[in-house]
Amino acid sequence: MYVEREGGEFKLRRGFSVEPGEKIVMVEDIVTTGLSSRECIAAIQKAGGEVVAAACIVDRSGGKVDVGVPLIALASMEVPAYPADALPPELAALPVEDPGSRRLSK
């Protein structure tokens, strides 16, 4: 099944459903802060599913993120995240790129 952003929040993609109490492992590609994972888990729970674990290809928190259920990662590495006003000078000199989907409107 898939979730997609609709009106700024995750919902089960059209055509997918969850049986009440159905046990689910939530999987995504990259986890950084865990916010999208927690939102996805909440959408599955709202639909009646029971998320028993989460998995990802890469955990960029180095194992520090808490998504509310056990998180299994194929690879784990700590990638620093900086507030916009505290970037190291060498990063501040680079153009900003925001590949995330959080602001997409669907």
Secondary structure, DSSP 8 states (H G I E B T S, - for coil): --EEEETTEEEE-TT----TT-EEEEEEEEESSSHHHHHHHHHHHHTT-EEEEEEEEEETBTT----SS-EEEEEE-B-----GGG--HHHHTS------STT---
